[in-house]
Amino acid sequence: MHDKQHSRPSDPSSNIPEDDGPRPPASTPSPKNADLYQELLTKVRGNRAIADRLIEFERKKAPAADRNELIRRAIEGWLRDNQ
């Protein structure tokens, strides 16, 4: 008699690792996302490096927030700092 180890049914989805980290931004921005980013760019006089740094700063404070929310927070922070 052979001792068989307990085997589980093969489930292809069980091989997918769980995602615990923040999601990368969508490859195609939504119109609202593009509008918010454009608003942020206007505030920083077209300087994309500053806009992206402001977004990354907000990402560190709220890693679970989506890009739209991060941009909104960056705009609010810019407004607060530049009154």
Beta strands, then each sheet from edge to edge (+ up, - down):
end
